[in-house]
Amino acid sequence: MKIKYFAIAALIAAIAGVWGCDSDSSDSDDDRLDIVATTTMLEDLVAQLGGEHVEVHGLVSVGGDPHVYQPRPDDARVVAASDAVVMNGLLLEGWMESLVRNAGGERPIIVGGEAVDEEELIRVEGAVDPHIWFDVGMWRQVTQRVAQGLIELAGDDEAIAEHVRQSHEAYDQVLKQLDDWVRDQIQTIPSERRVLITSHDAFNYFGQAYGIDVEAIQGLSTEQEASQRDVANIIELVRERNAPAVFTETSVHPGLIEQVARETGIERAGPLYSDSVGPADSDAHTYVGMVHANVKMIIEALQGEYQAFDDTTLTAVDSKGDGA
């Protein structure tokens, strides 16, 4: 592991040396804020808040896994040329954080996870769970932190600052409605079926916020390898709880959860969106759409009573922030 760390650190340093001197090379006639986001959820959030006033670059591609991200040569140039970086924090980004902090030049780093109080964070075996976006109420806190950061970054440009303020006010209302909708939807699942069994341990905040038991084969990070004992424990749990389904995830190989489904004879549902929003041509290409799609899959598989979130809201909030 140390060899891997030093190899990546050396790569980052080398790239930063090449690109650091070009950090001011962006077009000075473009008044947009140039923002780098480390996850697709944050990429969408910046777009929702900034709209046409920001150009946002995501480091992790749609469907990618931030836990196991490896820096690409062009990433350091993008970071070095940016006005700011928005990241989740809470150790989600792994190797990516070294890239962000060592890419050359200086820029503000807006850490969304810092908005969440320590006592609200979930710890699993001593490690902080970074998957805070699955509690929509918590994501509202992150949204406020990012909005504040963008307003500060705008400085004397009142047009940008005012746009972010108005966008944040409107988007926060959407998130509040979404939070209430998720809570109401989960309550339609009969209590004995209210168990969410997934590939990796990404849904603890979802379970805590909305009252559903969450179990997983792997740990918090997809880098952690599961054993056959872990698989056997989940198989036993499925039988004990008489669970209607287990769920695959878009950013995790489905092999182990498929094994559980085969050996128990229950439905394999999903895939749930875990560490990334969905592709551009899907209903889950925004954060709001991702949450909606996940809850729909959960309700239908666990035999609740699905009622769609306001479609006009889903349509209004698109990936470029046009609805904010």
C-alpha positions in Angstrom: 0.0 0.0 0.0 2.9 2.5 0.8 4.5 1.7 -2.6 1.2 2.5 -4.3 0.8 5.7 -2.3 4.3 7.0 -3.1 4.0 6.1 -6.8 0.7 8.0 -7.1 2.1 11.0 -5.1 5.1 11.1 -7.4 2.9 11.1 -10.5 0.9 13.9 -9.0 4.0 16.0 -8.2 5.4 15.4 -11.7 2.1 16.4 -13.4 1.8 19.5 -11.1 5.3 20.6 -12.1 4.4 20.5 -15.8 1.0 22.2 -15.5 1.3 24.4 -12.4 2.8 27.3 -14.4 -0.3 27.3 -16.7 -2.8 27.7 -13.9 -3.8 31.2 -15.1 -4.1 30.2 -18.7 -7.9 30.1 -18.9 -9.6 32.6 -21.2 -9.7 35.9 -19.3 -12.7 37.0 -21.3 -14.8 34.2 -19.8 -16.5 35.5 -16.6 -17.7 32.1 -15.6 -16.3 30.4 -12.5 -14.2 27.4 -13.4 -15.0 24.7 -10.8 -13.7 21.2 -10.3 -16.0 18.7 -8.6 -14.7 15.4 -7.3 -18.0 13.4 -7.5 -20.9 13.4 -10.0 -23.3 14.4 -7.2 -21.2 17.5 -6.5 -20.8 18.2 -10.2 -24.6 18.3 -10.5 -24.9 20.4 -7.3 -22.5 23.1 -8.6 -24.4 23.2 -11.9 -27.7 23.6 -10.1 -26.4 26.5 -8.1 -24.2 28.2 -10.7 -26.1 27.6 -13.9 -24.6 29.5 -16.8 -22.2 31.3 -14.5 -20.1 28.3 -13.8 -18.1 25.8 -15.9 -17.9 22.6 -13.9 -15.5 19.8 -14.5 -16.0 16.4 -12.8 -13.0 14.3 -12.0 -14.9 11.0 -11.6 -17.0 10.0 -14.7 -20.6 8.9 -14.5 -20.7 5.4 -13.1 -17.2 5.7 -11.7 -16.2 4.9 -8.2 -14.5 7.7 -6.1 -13.2 5.1 -3.6 -10.8 3.6 -6.2 -10.2 6.6 -8.4 -6.8 6.8 -10.0 -5.5 10.2 -11.2 -5.2 10.8 -15.0 -2.5 13.1 -16.5 -5.0 15.7 -17.6 -6.7 15.9 -14.2 -3.9 17.9 -12.6 -4.0 20.4 -15.4 -7.8 20.8 -14.9 -7.4 21.3 -11.2 -4.4 23.7 -11.6 -6.4 25.9 -14.0 -9.6 26.0 -11.8 -10.9 28.8 -9.6 -12.0 26.3 -6.9 -12.5 22.6 -6.1 -15.6 21.2 -4.5 -15.1 17.9 -2.7 -17.1 15.6 -0.4 -14.4 15.1 2.2 -14.7 12.5 5.1 -12.0 10.5 3.3 -14.3 9.6 0.4 -11.9 10.8 -2.3 -8.9 8.7 -1.2 -6.1 9.2 -3.8 -8.0 12.1 -5.4 -7.5 14.3 -2.4 -3.7 14.2 -2.9 -4.3 15.3 -6.5 -6.5 18.2 -5.5 -4.1 19.5 -2.8 -0.9 19.1 -4.9 -1.9 20.0 -8.4 0.0 23.3 -8.4 -1.1 26.9 -7.8 -3.6 27.9 -5.0 -7.3 27.8 -5.0 -10.1 27.5 -2.4 -11.3 24.0 -1.6 -14.9 23.8 -0.6 -15.5 20.6 1.5 -19.1 19.8 1.6 -18.7 17.2 4.4 -17.5 19.9 6.8 -21.1 21.3 6.9 -22.3 18.2 8.8 -21.9 18.2 12.6 -19.5 15.6 14.0 -22.3 14.0 16.1 -24.4 13.5 13.0 -21.7 11.4 11.3 -22.0 7.6 11.3 -19.0 5.6 12.2 -18.5 2.0 11.2 -15.7 0.1 13.0 -14.1 3.5 13.8 -14.2 4.8 10.3 -16.4 7.8 9.3 -19.0 6.9 6.7 -18.7 9.4 3.8 -21.9 8.6 2.0 -23.8 11.7 3.4 -25.7 12.3 0.1 -28.2 9.5 0.9 -29.7 11.6 3.7 -31.4 14.4 1.7 -31.6 16.5 4.8 -27.9 16.2 5.2 -27.4 17.1 1.5 -29.3 20.3 2.2 -26.5 21.2 4.6 -23.9 20.4 2.0 -25.8 22.5 -0.5 -25.7 25.5 1.8 -22.0 25.1 2.3 -21.3 24.9 -1.4 -23.5 27.9 -2.1 -21.7 30.0 0.5 -18.4 29.0 -1.1 -19.5 30.0 -4.6 -20.8 33.3 -3.3 -17.5 34.0 -1.6 -15.7 33.0 -4.8 -17.8 35.4 -6.8 -16.3 38.3 -4.9 -17.5 41.6 -6.3 -19.4 40.0 -9.2 -22.9 40.6 -7.8 -24.5 39.0 -10.8 -23.0 35.6 -10.0 -23.5 36.0 -6.3 -27.2 36.8 -6.7 -27.8 34.0 -9.1 -26.3 31.5 -6.6 -28.4 32.9 -3.8 -31.6 32.6 -5.8 -30.7 29.2 -7.1 -29.9 28.0 -3.6 -33.2 29.2 -2.3 -35.2 27.5 -5.0 -33.2 24.3 -5.0 -33.3 24.0 -1.2 -37.1 23.9 -1.5 -36.9 21.1 -4.0 -34.6 19.1 -1.6 -37.0 19.7 1.3 -39.9 18.3 -0.7 -37.7 15.4 -1.8 -36.7 14.6 1.8 -40.3 14.5 2.9 -41.3 12.4 -0.1 -38.6 9.8 0.6 -39.7 9.5 4.3 -43.3 9.1 3.3 -42.5 6.5 0.7 -40.4 4.3 2.9 -43.2 4.2 5.5 -45.4 2.5 2.9 -43.2 -0.6 3.1 -44.6 -3.1 5.6 -42.3 -3.0 8.7 -41.2 -6.7 8.4 -40.0 -6.1 4.8 -38.1 -2.9 5.7 -34.6 -4.1 5.1 -32.2 -2.9 2.4 -29.5 -5.5 1.5 -26.8 -4.2 -0.9 -23.3 -4.9 -2.2 -21.4 -2.3 -0.2 -22.1 -0.3 2.9 -23.2 3.0 1.2 -26.8 3.4 2.6 -26.3 3.9 6.3 -27.4 7.5 6.2 -30.4 6.5 4.1 -31.4 3.9 6.7 -30.9 6.2 9.7 -32.8 9.1 8.1 -35.8 7.2 6.7 -36.3 4.2 9.0 -35.1 1.2 7.1 -32.6 -1.5 8.2 -29.5 -1.5 6.0 -27.1 -4.5 5.5 -24.2 -5.0 3.1 -21.7 -7.6 2.1 -18.7 -5.2 1.7 -17.6 -2.4 4.0 -17.7 1.4 3.5 -15.2 1.4 0.7 -15.4 -0.8 -2.4 -11.6 -1.3 -1.8 -12.5 -3.6 1.1 -12.7 -7.2 -0.1 -15.6 -9.4 1.2 -15.0 -13.0 2.3 -17.3 -16.0 1.8 -18.0 -15.7 5.5 -19.5 -12.2 4.8 -21.6 -13.7 2.0 -22.8 -16.5 4.2 -23.8 -14.0 6.9 -25.9 -12.1 4.4 -27.5 -15.3 3.1 -28.4 -16.1 6.7 -29.8 -12.7 7.2 -32.0 -12.9 4.1 -33.5 -16.1 5.3 -34.0 -14.8 8.9 -35.7 -11.6 7.7 -37.5 -13.3 4.8 -36.3 -10.3 2.7 -38.2 -9.9 -0.6 -35.1 -8.8 -2.6 -31.4 -7.9 -2.6 -30.0 -5.0 -4.5 -27.1 -4.6 -6.9 -25.4 -1.2 -7.4 -24.2 0.7 -10.5 -20.6 1.3 -9.3 -20.0 -2.1 -7.7 -19.5 -5.5 -9.4 -22.7 -7.5 -8.8 -21.0 -10.9 -8.4 -21.4 -11.3 -4.6 -25.0 -10.0 -4.4 -25.9 -12.2 -7.3 -24.6 -15.2 -5.4 -26.8 -14.3 -2.5 -29.8 -14.0 -4.8 -29.0 -17.4 -6.4 -28.5 -19.2 -3.1 -31.7 -17.8 -1.5 -33.9 -17.8 -4.5 -35.1 -14.2 -4.0 -35.3 -11.3 -6.4 -32.2 -9.4 -7.5 -33.3 -5.8 -7.7 -31.6 -2.6 -8.9 -29.1 -1.6 -9.7 -29.2 1.2 -7.2 -27.2 4.4 -7.9 -24.7 4.5 -5.0 -21.4 6.5 -5.7 -22.5 8.2 -8.9 -25.6 9.7 -10.6 -26.9 8.0 -13.7 -25.9 8.6 -17.4 -27.2 11.6 -19.2 -29.9 9.7 -21.0 -31.4 8.3 -17.8 -33.9 9.7 -15.3 -31.2 9.5 -12.7 -28.7 12.0 -14.3 -29.2 14.5 -11.5 -29.0 14.1 -7.8 -32.8 14.6 -7.4 -33.4 12.1 -10.2 -30.9 9.6 -8.7 -32.7 9.7 -5.3 -36.1 9.4 -7.0 -34.9 6.4 -9.1 -33.4 4.6 -6.0 -36.5 5.0 -3.9 -38.7 3.8 -6.7 -36.7 0.6 -7.1 -36.7 0.1 -3.3 -40.4 0.6 -2.9 -41.3 -1.7 -5.8 -38.9 -4.5 -4.8 -39.9 -4.3 -1.1 -43.6 -4.2 -1.9 -44.4 -0.7 -0.7 -46.9 1.7 -2.3 -44.9 3.8 -4.8 -46.2 7.3 -5.6 -44.0 9.4 -7.9 -42.3 12.5 -6.8 -43.6 15.7 -8.6 -42.6 15.1 -12.2 -42.6 18.8 -13.0 -39.9 19.3 -10.3 -37.9 16.4 -11.8 -38.1 18.0 -15.2 -37.3 21.4 -14.0 -34.1 20.5 -12.2 -31.8 19.4 -15.0 -28.0 18.8 -15.2 -27.2 22.3 -16.2 -29.1 24.0 -13.4 -31.6 25.5 -15.7 -34.5 24.9 -13.3 -32.8 26.6 -10.4 
